[in-house]
Amino acid sequence: MSQYLLSVLIGLPLLAALTVLCVPRKAVRALPVLSVFAMLVELLISFVLLSGDFSSARYQFVERAVLVEKLGIQYALGVDGISLWLVLLPRLCRLSRCLPRGDRRPRG
């Protein structure tokens, strides 16, 4: 799984957004549960990034794919020690922002 970990972390929010779009209007109460579940799964998957060896200056979890060889266009991802926290912290903040709070009042 760690071979495509960064691509999974990019694609999972898109998949969750498409899933939310497919939820029928009558199941509105399922939207926050689905959103928090998707964010929790994304956060748990991103914790796998902590298993990298960040003692050197090399990129970890590197992915490369040639898209258009004639033009030299590639898909390349990697995480270093600084960008590791730039991957983890937004996911943690996003999850904490969407958790239900007790001070919300029902609308209308």
Secondary structure as UniProt FT lines:
FT   HELIX           2..4
FT   HELIX           5..21
FT   HELIX           25..27
FT   TURN            28..29
FT   HELIX           30..46
FT   HELIX           47..51
FT   TURN            54..55
FT   STRAND          60..68
FT   TURN            69..72
FT   STRAND          73..79
FT   HELIX           81..98
FT   TURN            102..103
//
